[in-house]
Amino acid sequence: MTVCRQLGADTVTAQDDVRLLEVTISSDLSLQRHVFNVSATAFYWLRQLRRVRRSLHSESAATLVHAFVTSRVDQCNAILAGATKSVTDTLQRIMNAAARVVSDTRKFDHGLTQILHDDLHWLDMADRVMYKLGVNMHRCRNGKAPQDLVDCCTPVTDDVGRQRLRSATQQLMVVPRHRLYAVGCRAFVVHGPMVWNSLPDDLHAQQDYESFRQGLKTWLFSRY
């Protein structure tokens, strides 16, 4: 059923999907349409790059893959927080195919994990989302993020009822209560603090932005 609204002399028709900052948002807040669009665009460019791969050096291939593929996958990927495994697996297939193009190997050649982690130093898709959230939380904690994001993050030390708890000395964040797991858990105000609290204490104590980024990526790789 199409919903229309009259605004003066104009008729506005509701759409099932809207696009903002290269992100497609569906009316049911699902990510399926967004992932489909990213996947279609990414694989189109991967097919084009595969055709000219033999004419490219490895560094040139990596630069082009980043420009046309991985940058699209990483665009606003914090919205993938709490996404289902089917969503992250779809995007992981893009990363796998991109790694094959950069390394000039074929789909069924062995050693994909080594190419991704050891050669290219690429995180898996779920960890790329966790990395983005961790970096954003570090910026919020140090007041370097937009104010609306900073306002979403409350240190445990600011909670009067929890100031004497052990969590207050670990520089943890308050995770607010939420009702709907499938939707509420995905909000930055909830999932951001959840990710931050899961990080080791030495990362919590790191004040320097670049050192934190490097340490976070090292910690994520250590879990493989």
C-alpha positions in Angstrom: 0.0 0.0 0.0 1.5 3.3 -1.1 1.3 6.1 1.5 1.1 9.7 0.2 1.1 13.0 2.0 0.0 16.4 0.7 2.5 19.2 1.5 1.0 22.4 0.1 0.9 21.9 -3.7 3.2 18.9 -3.6 2.4 15.3 -3.1 5.0 13.3 -1.2 5.0 9.5 -1.7 6.6 7.3 1.0 9.4 5.0 -0.2 10.5 1.6 1.2 14.1 2.7 1.1 16.1 5.9 1.4 19.7 6.6 0.8 21.9 8.8 3.0 25.7 9.1 2.9 25.9 6.0 0.6 23.8 4.0 3.1 20.5 2.5 2.1 18.1 2.4 5.0 14.9 0.3 4.7 11.6 1.1 6.3 12.0 -2.0 8.6 15.6 -0.9 9.6 17.0 -4.0 8.1 20.4 -3.9 6.3 19.5 -6.3 3.5 19.0 -3.7 0.8 22.2 -1.8 1.8 24.3 -4.9 1.7 22.8 -5.9 -1.6 23.7 -2.5 -3.1 27.2 -2.6 -1.7 27.7 -6.2 -2.9 26.5 -5.5 -6.4 28.7 -2.4 -6.8 31.8 -4.1 -5.3 31.6 -7.2 -7.5 31.1 -5.1 -10.6 34.4 -3.3 -9.9 36.1 -6.5 -9.0 35.1 -8.0 -12.3 36.5 -5.0 -14.1 39.8 -5.1 -12.2 40.2 -8.9 -12.7 40.2 -8.2 -16.5 43.2 -5.9 -16.2 45.0 -7.6 -13.2 47.9 -9.0 -15.3 48.8 -5.5 -16.4 49.0 -4.1 -12.8 51.7 -4.3 -10.2 50.6 -5.6 -6.8 50.7 -2.1 -5.2 48.6 -0.6 -8.0 46.1 -3.4 -7.7 45.8 -2.9 -4.0 45.3 0.8 -4.5 42.5 0.3 -7.0 40.8 -2.3 -4.9 40.8 0.0 -2.0 39.5 2.9 -4.0 36.6 1.0 -5.7 35.8 -1.9 -3.3 37.1 -1.9 0.3 36.4 1.8 0.8 32.7 1.1 -0.1 32.5 -1.8 2.3 34.0 0.3 5.1 31.8 3.4 4.3 29.6 4.0 7.5 30.2 0.4 8.5 29.4 1.2 12.1 25.8 0.8 11.2 26.6 -3.0 10.9 27.0 -3.2 14.7 24.9 -6.1 15.9 24.2 -7.3 12.4 23.4 -10.9 11.8 26.1 -13.3 10.6 24.4 -13.6 7.2 24.9 -9.9 6.7 28.6 -9.9 7.7 29.2 -13.1 5.7 27.9 -11.4 2.6 30.4 -8.6 3.0 33.1 -11.0 3.9 32.7 -12.6 0.6 33.5 -9.3 -1.0 36.7 -9.0 1.1 37.7 -12.5 0.1 37.2 -11.8 -3.6 39.1 -8.5 -3.3 42.0 -10.3 -1.6 42.0 -12.7 -4.6 42.3 -9.8 -7.0 45.1 -8.1 -5.1 47.1 -11.4 -4.7 46.2 -12.5 -8.3 44.9 -15.9 -7.1 41.9 -17.8 -8.1 38.7 -18.6 -6.1 39.6 -22.2 -5.1 43.3 -21.6 -4.5 44.5 -22.4 -1.0 45.8 -19.9 1.5 43.1 -17.3 1.6 43.3 -16.8 5.4 47.1 -16.2 5.1 46.5 -13.7 2.3 43.9 -11.7 4.2 45.7 -11.6 7.6 49.4 -12.1 7.0 50.0 -10.5 3.6 47.3 -7.8 3.3 46.8 -7.3 7.1 43.0 -7.1 6.6 40.6 -7.7 9.5 37.6 -9.9 9.0 34.4 -8.1 8.4 33.0 -8.5 11.9 36.2 -7.2 13.3 36.3 -4.2 10.9 33.0 -3.1 12.4 34.4 -3.7 15.9 37.5 -1.6 15.0 35.4 1.3 13.7 33.2 1.3 16.9 36.3 1.1 19.1 37.9 4.0 17.4 34.7 6.1 17.6 34.4 5.3 21.3 37.9 6.4 21.9 37.2 9.7 20.2 34.0 10.1 22.2 35.8 9.4 25.5 38.4 12.0 24.7 35.9 14.6 23.5 37.1 14.5 19.8 33.9 13.2 18.3 30.7 15.2 17.4 28.9 16.3 20.4 25.8 14.2 19.7 28.0 11.1 19.8 29.8 12.2 22.9 26.5 12.6 24.6 25.7 8.9 23.9 28.7 7.8 26.0 28.5 7.9 29.8 31.6 6.8 31.8 30.8 4.6 34.8 32.6 7.1 37.0 29.7 9.6 36.1 27.1 7.2 37.4 26.7 8.1 41.1 25.4 4.6 42.0 28.4 2.9 40.5 31.3 5.2 41.3 32.7 2.8 44.0 32.4 -0.3 41.8 35.5 -2.0 40.3 34.2 -1.1 36.8 34.7 2.6 37.7 38.4 2.1 38.0 38.6 0.2 34.6 37.4 3.2 32.6 34.3 1.4 31.4 31.2 2.9 29.9 27.6 2.6 31.0 25.5 0.3 28.7 21.9 1.5 28.8 19.0 -0.8 29.0 17.2 -1.6 25.7 14.1 -3.5 24.9 14.3 -4.8 21.4 17.5 -7.0 21.0 17.3 -7.0 17.2 17.1 -3.2 16.9 17.9 -1.6 20.3 21.2 -3.5 20.6 22.4 -2.1 17.3 22.1 1.5 18.4 25.5 3.2 18.9 24.5 4.3 22.4 24.2 0.6 23.3 26.7 -1.3 21.1 29.4 1.3 21.3 29.8 1.0 25.1 29.5 -2.8 24.7 32.5 -2.9 22.4 34.5 -0.5 24.5 33.9 -2.5 27.7 35.1 -5.7 25.9 38.5 -4.2 25.1 41.5 -4.9 27.4 42.5 -2.4 30.2 45.7 -1.3 28.5 43.6 0.0 25.5 41.3 1.8 27.9 44.2 3.6 29.4 45.7 4.6 26.0 45.2 8.4 25.4 47.0 8.8 22.1 44.7 8.3 19.1 47.2 6.7 16.7 48.7 4.5 19.4 45.1 3.3 20.3 44.3 2.5 16.7 47.5 0.5 16.3 47.0 -1.3 19.6 43.3 -2.1 18.8 44.2 -3.6 15.4 47.0 -5.6 17.0 44.7 -7.0 19.7 42.1 -7.9 17.1 44.7 -9.8 15.0 45.9 -11.6 18.1 42.5 -13.3 18.4 42.9 -15.2 15.1 
